[in-house]
Amino acid sequence: YKYFHPPNNSQGHTVKAIIELDYIGKVIDFRVLSYSSNQALNKECDMIKDRLVGVLFPRNPNNESFSTIVNITSDKN
């Protein structure tokens, strides 16, 4: 969450994205699958990938890459 900065007045809006990590937890890909109706939140989600490039998530215990669909919902007022 420290890499996500939801804009004001975007609460309740959701962007659906896919994130892929390699076996050591490095971000391989982050793509938006569907945008919300809030343009400021959409722009913020477009910028998340650049912030995640240097982040290491926990290593996959199966030593495999992993991808999952995430719903990014703003709760900021």
MODELLER restraints for C-alpha pairs under 7 A, 6 or more apart:
rsr = mdl.restraints
at = mdl.atoms
rsr.add(forms.Gaussian(group=physical.xy_distance, feature=features.Distance(at['CA:3:A'], at['CA:48:A']), mean=6.77, stdev=0.5))
rsr.add(forms.Gaussian(group=physical.xy_distance, feature=features.Distance(at['CA:3:A'], at['CA:51:A']), mean=6.29, stdev=0.5))
rsr.add(forms.Gaussian(group=physical.xy_distance, feature=features.Distance(at['CA:4:A'], at['CA:48:A']), mean=6.65, stdev=0.5))
rsr.add(forms.Gaussian(group=physical.xy_distance, feature=features.Distance(at['CA:5:A'], at['CA:44:A']), mean=6.96, stdev=0.5))
rsr.add(forms.Gaussian(group=physical.xy_distance, feature=features.Distance(at['CA:6:A'], at['CA:41:A']), mean=6.29, stdev=0.5))
rsr.add(forms.Gaussian(group=physical.xy_distance, feature=features.Distance(at['CA:6:A'], at['CA:44:A']), mean=6.81, stdev=0.5))
rsr.add(forms.Gaussian(group=physical.xy_distance, feature=features.Distance(at['CA:6:A'], at['CA:74:A']), mean=5.82, stdev=0.5))
rsr.add(forms.Gaussian(group=physical.xy_distance, feature=features.Distance(at['CA:6:A'], at['CA:76:A']), mean=6.36, stdev=0.5))
rsr.add(forms.Gaussian(group=physical.xy_distance, feature=features.Distance(at['CA:7:A'], at['CA:40:A']), mean=6.28, stdev=0.5))
rsr.add(forms.Gaussian(group=physical.xy_distance, feature=features.Distance(at['CA:7:A'], at['CA:41:A']), mean=6.14, stdev=0.5))
rsr.add(forms.Gaussian(group=physical.xy_distance, feature=features.Distance(at['CA:8:A'], at['CA:76:A']), mean=6.29, stdev=0.5))
rsr.add(forms.Gaussian(group=physical.xy_distance, feature=features.Distance(at['CA:8:A'], at['CA:77:A']), mean=5.61, stdev=0.5))
rsr.add(forms.Gaussian(group=physical.xy_distance, feature=features.Distance(at['CA:9:A'], at['CA:77:A']), mean=5.37, stdev=0.5))
rsr.add(forms.Gaussian(group=physical.xy_distance, feature=features.Distance(at['CA:10:A'], at['CA:38:A']), mean=6.38, stdev=0.5))
rsr.add(forms.Gaussian(group=physical.xy_distance, feature=features.Distance(at['CA:10:A'], at['CA:41:A']), mean=6.25, stdev=0.5))
rsr.add(forms.Gaussian(group=physical.xy_distance, feature=features.Distance(at['CA:10:A'], at['CA:74:A']), mean=5.95, stdev=0.5))
rsr.add(forms.Gaussian(group=physical.xy_distance, feature=features.Distance(at['CA:10:A'], at['CA:76:A']), mean=6.67, stdev=0.5))
rsr.add(forms.Gaussian(group=physical.xy_distance, feature=features.Distance(at['CA:10:A'], at['CA:77:A']), mean=6.93, stdev=0.5))
rsr.add(forms.Gaussian(group=physical.xy_distance, feature=features.Distance(at['CA:11:A'], at['CA:74:A']), mean=4.65, stdev=0.5))
rsr.add(forms.Gaussian(group=physical.xy_distance, feature=features.Distance(at['CA:11:A'], at['CA:75:A']), mean=4.47, stdev=0.5))
rsr.add(forms.Gaussian(group=physical.xy_distance, feature=features.Distance(at['CA:11:A'], at['CA:76:A']), mean=5.14, stdev=0.5))
rsr.add(forms.Gaussian(group=physical.xy_distance, feature=features.Distance(at['CA:11:A'], at['CA:77:A']), mean=5.72, stdev=0.5))
rsr.add(forms.Gaussian(group=physical.xy_distance, feature=features.Distance(at['CA:12:A'], at['CA:73:A']), mean=6.28, stdev=0.5))
rsr.add(forms.Gaussian(group=physical.xy_distance, feature=features.Distance(at['CA:12:A'], at['CA:74:A']), mean=5.66, stdev=0.5))
rsr.add(forms.Gaussian(group=physical.xy_distance, feature=features.Distance(at['CA:12:A'], at['CA:75:A']), mean=5.99, stdev=0.5))
rsr.add(forms.Gaussian(group=physical.xy_distance, feature=features.Distance(at['CA:13:A'], at['CA:36:A']), mean=5.88, stdev=0.5))
rsr.add(forms.Gaussian(group=physical.xy_distance, feature=features.Distance(at['CA:13:A'], at['CA:38:A']), mean=6.71, stdev=0.5))
rsr.add(forms.Gaussian(group=physical.xy_distance, feature=features.Distance(at['CA:13:A'], at['CA:73:A']), mean=5.63, stdev=0.5))
rsr.add(forms.Gaussian(group=physical.xy_distance, feature=features.Distance(at['CA:13:A'], at['CA:74:A']), mean=5.83, stdev=0.5))
rsr.add(forms.Gaussian(group=physical.xy_distance, feature=features.Distance(at['CA:14:A'], at['CA:36:A']), mean=5.43, stdev=0.5))
rsr.add(forms.Gaussian(group=physical.xy_distance, feature=features.Distance(at['CA:14:A'], at['CA:71:A']), mean=6.26, stdev=0.5))
rsr.add(forms.Gaussian(group=physical.xy_distance, feature=features.Distance(at['CA:14:A'], at['CA:72:A']), mean=5.36, stdev=0.5))
rsr.add(forms.Gaussian(group=physical.xy_distance, feature=features.Distance(at['CA:14:A'], at['CA:73:A']), mean=4.24, stdev=0.5))
rsr.add(forms.Gaussian(group=physical.xy_distance, feature=features.Distance(at['CA:14:A'], at['CA:74:A']), mean=6.60, stdev=0.5))
rsr.add(forms.Gaussian(group=physical.xy_distance, feature=features.Distance(at['CA:15:A'], at['CA:34:A']), mean=5.91, stdev=0.5))
rsr.add(forms.Gaussian(group=physical.xy_distance, feature=features.Distance(at['CA:15:A'], at['CA:35:A']), mean=4.84, stdev=0.5))
rsr.add(forms.Gaussian(group=physical.xy_distance, feature=features.Distance(at['CA:15:A'], at['CA:36:A']), mean=5.21, stdev=0.5))
rsr.add(forms.Gaussian(group=physical.xy_distance, feature=features.Distance(at['CA:15:A'], at['CA:42:A']), mean=6.99, stdev=0.5))
rsr.add(forms.Gaussian(group=physical.xy_distance, feature=features.Distance(at['CA:15:A'], at['CA:71:A']), mean=5.77, stdev=0.5))
rsr.add(forms.Gaussian(group=physical.xy_distance, feature=features.Distance(at['CA:15:A'], at['CA:72:A']), mean=5.12, stdev=0.5))
rsr.add(forms.Gaussian(group=physical.xy_distance, feature=features.Distance(at['CA:15:A'], at['CA:73:A']), mean=6.51, stdev=0.5))
rsr.add(forms.Gaussian(group=physical.xy_distance, feature=features.Distance(at['CA:16:A'], at['CA:32:A']), mean=6.04, stdev=0.5))
rsr.add(forms.Gaussian(group=physical.xy_distance, feature=features.Distance(at['CA:16:A'], at['CA:33:A']), mean=5.44, stdev=0.5))
rsr.add(forms.Gaussian(group=physical.xy_distance, feature=features.Distance(at['CA:16:A'], at['CA:34:A']), mean=5.17, stdev=0.5))
rsr.add(forms.Gaussian(group=physical.xy_distance, feature=features.Distance(at['CA:16:A'], at['CA:35:A']), mean=6.59, stdev=0.5))
rsr.add(forms.Gaussian(group=physical.xy_distance, feature=features.Distance(at['CA:16:A'], at['CA:70:A']), mean=5.83, stdev=0.5))
rsr.add(forms.Gaussian(group=physical.xy_distance, feature=features.Distance(at['CA:16:A'], at['CA:71:A']), mean=4.55, stdev=0.5))
rsr.add(forms.Gaussian(group=physical.xy_distance, feature=features.Distance(at['CA:16:A'], at['CA:72:A']), mean=6.17, stdev=0.5))
rsr.add(forms.Gaussian(group=physical.xy_distance, feature=features.Distance(at['CA:17:A'], at['CA:30:A']), mean=6.98, stdev=0.5))
rsr.add(forms.Gaussian(group=physical.xy_distance, feature=features.Distance(at['CA:17:A'], at['CA:31:A']), mean=5.47, stdev=0.5))
rsr.add(forms.Gaussian(group=physical.xy_distance, feature=features.Distance(at['CA:17:A'], at['CA:32:A']), mean=4.14, stdev=0.5))
rsr.add(forms.Gaussian(group=physical.xy_distance, feature=features.Distance(at['CA:17:A'], at['CA:33:A']), mean=4.93, stdev=0.5))
rsr.add(forms.Gaussian(group=physical.xy_distance, feature=features.Distance(at['CA:17:A'], at['CA:34:A']), mean=6.90, stdev=0.5))
rsr.add(forms.Gaussian(group=physical.xy_distance, feature=features.Distance(at['CA:17:A'], at['CA:69:A']), mean=5.65, stdev=0.5))
rsr.add(forms.Gaussian(group=physical.xy_distance, feature=features.Distance(at['CA:17:A'], at['CA:70:A']), mean=5.34, stdev=0.5))
rsr.add(forms.Gaussian(group=physical.xy_distance, feature=features.Distance(at['CA:17:A'], at['CA:71:A']), mean=6.40, stdev=0.5))
rsr.add(forms.Gaussian(group=physical.xy_distance, feature=features.Distance(at['CA:18:A'], at['CA:30:A']), mean=5.68, stdev=0.5))
rsr.add(forms.Gaussian(group=physical.xy_distance, feature=features.Distance(at['CA:18:A'], at['CA:31:A']), mean=5.38, stdev=0.5))
rsr.add(forms.Gaussian(group=physical.xy_distance, feature=features.Distance(at['CA:18:A'], at['CA:32:A']), mean=6.44, stdev=0.5))
rsr.add(forms.Gaussian(group=physical.xy_distance, feature=features.Distance(at['CA:18:A'], at['CA:33:A']), mean=6.85, stdev=0.5))
rsr.add(forms.Gaussian(group=physical.xy_distance, feature=features.Distance(at['CA:18:A'], at['CA:67:A']), mean=6.82, stdev=0.5))
rsr.add(forms.Gaussian(group=physical.xy_distance, feature=features.Distance(at['CA:18:A'], at['CA:68:A']), mean=5.62, stdev=0.5))
rsr.add(forms.Gaussian(group=physical.xy_distance, feature=features.Distance(at['CA:18:A'], at['CA:69:A']), mean=4.31, stdev=0.5))
rsr.add(forms.Gaussian(group=physical.xy_distance, feature=features.Distance(at['CA:18:A'], at['CA:70:A']), mean=5.94, stdev=0.5))
rsr.add(forms.Gaussian(group=physical.xy_distance, feature=features.Distance(at['CA:19:A'], at['CA:29:A']), mean=5.70, stdev=0.5))
rsr.add(forms.Gaussian(group=physical.xy_distance, feature=features.Distance(at['CA:19:A'], at['CA:30:A']), mean=4.48, stdev=0.5))
rsr.add(forms.Gaussian(group=physical.xy_distance, feature=features.Distance(at['CA:19:A'], at['CA:31:A']), mean=6.67, stdev=0.5))
rsr.add(forms.Gaussian(group=physical.xy_distance, feature=features.Distance(at['CA:19:A'], at['CA:67:A']), mean=5.49, stdev=0.5))
rsr.add(forms.Gaussian(group=physical.xy_distance, feature=features.Distance(at['CA:19:A'], at['CA:68:A']), mean=5.68, stdev=0.5))
rsr.add(forms.Gaussian(group=physical.xy_distance, feature=features.Distance(at['CA:19:A'], at['CA:69:A']), mean=6.47, stdev=0.5))
rsr.add(forms.Gaussian(group=physical.xy_distance, feature=features.Distance(at['CA:20:A'], at['CA:27:A']), mean=5.97, stdev=0.5))
rsr.add(forms.Gaussian(group=physical.xy_distance, feature=features.Distance(at['CA:20:A'], at['CA:28:A']), mean=5.40, stdev=0.5))
rsr.add(forms.Gaussian(group=physical.xy_distance, feature=features.Distance(at['CA:20:A'], at['CA:29:A']), mean=5.02, stdev=0.5))
rsr.add(forms.Gaussian(group=physical.xy_distance, feature=features.Distance(at['CA:20:A'], at['CA:30:A']), mean=6.41, stdev=0.5))
rsr.add(forms.Gaussian(group=physical.xy_distance, feature=features.Distance(at['CA:20:A'], at['CA:66:A']), mean=5.58, stdev=0.5))
rsr.add(forms.Gaussian(group=physical.xy_distance, feature=features.Distance(at['CA:20:A'], at['CA:67:A']), mean=4.04, stdev=0.5))
rsr.add(forms.Gaussian(group=physical.xy_distance, feature=features.Distance(at['CA:20:A'], at['CA:68:A']), mean=6.64, stdev=0.5))
rsr.add(forms.Gaussian(group=physical.xy_distance, feature=features.Distance(at['CA:21:A'], at['CA:27:A']), mean=4.52, stdev=0.5))
rsr.add(forms.Gaussian(group=physical.xy_distance, feature=features.Distance(at['CA:21:A'], at['CA:28:A']), mean=5.26, stdev=0.5))
rsr.add(forms.Gaussian(group=physical.xy_distance, feature=features.Distance(at['CA:21:A'], at['CA:65:A']), mean=5.55, stdev=0.5))
rsr.add(forms.Gaussian(group=physical.xy_distance, feature=features.Distance(at['CA:21:A'], at['CA:66:A']), mean=5.23, stdev=0.5))
rsr.add(forms.Gaussian(group=physical.xy_distance, feature=features.Distance(at['CA:21:A'], at['CA:67:A']), mean=6.19, stdev=0.5))
rsr.add(forms.Gaussian(group=physical.xy_distance, feature=features.Distance(at['CA:22:A'], at['CA:28:A']), mean=6.21, stdev=0.5))
rsr.add(forms.Gaussian(group=physical.xy_distance, feature=features.Distance(at['CA:22:A'], at['CA:64:A']), mean=6.65, stdev=0.5))
rsr.add(forms.Gaussian(group=physical.xy_distance, feature=features.Distance(at['CA:22:A'], at['CA:65:A']), mean=4.06, stdev=0.5))
rsr.add(forms.Gaussian(group=physical.xy_distance, feature=features.Distance(at['CA:22:A'], at['CA:66:A']), mean=6.32, stdev=0.5))
rsr.add(forms.Gaussian(group=physical.xy_distance, feature=features.Distance(at['CA:23:A'], at['CA:59:A']), mean=6.00, stdev=0.5))
rsr.add(forms.Gaussian(group=physical.xy_distance, feature=features.Distance(at['CA:23:A'], at['CA:60:A']), mean=5.24, stdev=0.5))
rsr.add(forms.Gaussian(group=physical.xy_distance, feature=features.Distance(at['CA:23:A'], at['CA:63:A']), mean=4.78, stdev=0.5))
rsr.add(forms.Gaussian(group=physical.xy_distance, feature=features.Distance(at['CA:23:A'], at['CA:64:A']), mean=4.55, stdev=0.5))
rsr.add(forms.Gaussian(group=physical.xy_distance, feature=features.Distance(at['CA:23:A'], at['CA:65:A']), mean=4.55, stdev=0.5))
rsr.add(forms.Gaussian(group=physical.xy_distance, feature=features.Distance(at['CA:24:A'], at['CA:59:A']), mean=4.43, stdev=0.5))
rsr.add(forms.Gaussian(group=physical.xy_distance, feature=features.Distance(at['CA:24:A'], at['CA:60:A']), mean=6.28, stdev=0.5))
rsr.add(forms.Gaussian(group=physical.xy_distance, feature=features.Distance(at['CA:25:A'], at['CA:56:A']), mean=5.13, stdev=0.5))
rsr.add(forms.Gaussian(group=physical.xy_distance, feature=features.Distance(at['CA:25:A'], at['CA:57:A']), mean=4.40, stdev=0.5))
rsr.add(forms.Gaussian(group=physical.xy_distance, feature=features.Distance(at['CA:25:A'], at['CA:58:A']), mean=5.35, stdev=0.5))
rsr.add(forms.Gaussian(group=physical.xy_distance, feature=features.Distance(at['CA:25:A'], at['CA:59:A']), mean=4.78, stdev=0.5))
rsr.add(forms.Gaussian(group=physical.xy_distance, feature=features.Distance(at['CA:25:A'], at['CA:60:A']), mean=6.63, stdev=0.5))
rsr.add(forms.Gaussian(group=physical.xy_distance, feature=features.Distance(at['CA:26:A'], at['CA:55:A']), mean=6.58, stdev=0.5))
rsr.add(forms.Gaussian(group=physical.xy_distance, feature=features.Distance(at['CA:26:A'], at['CA:56:A']), mean=4.94, stdev=0.5))
rsr.add(forms.Gaussian(group=physical.xy_distance, feature=features.Distance(at['CA:26:A'], at['CA:57:A']), mean=6.33, stdev=0.5))
rsr.add(forms.Gaussian(group=physical.xy_distance, feature=features.Distance(at['CA:27:A'], at['CA:52:A']), mean=6.70, stdev=0.5))
rsr.add(forms.Gaussian(group=physical.xy_distance, feature=features.Distance(at['CA:27:A'], at['CA:53:A']), mean=6.13, stdev=0.5))
rsr.add(forms.Gaussian(group=physical.xy_distance, feature=features.Distance(at['CA:30:A'], at['CA:49:A']), mean=5.75, stdev=0.5))
rsr.add(forms.Gaussian(group=physical.xy_distance, feature=features.Distance(at['CA:35:A'], at['CA:42:A']), mean=5.95, stdev=0.5))
rsr.add(forms.Gaussian(group=physical.xy_distance, feature=features.Distance(at['CA:36:A'], at['CA:42:A']), mean=6.42, stdev=0.5))
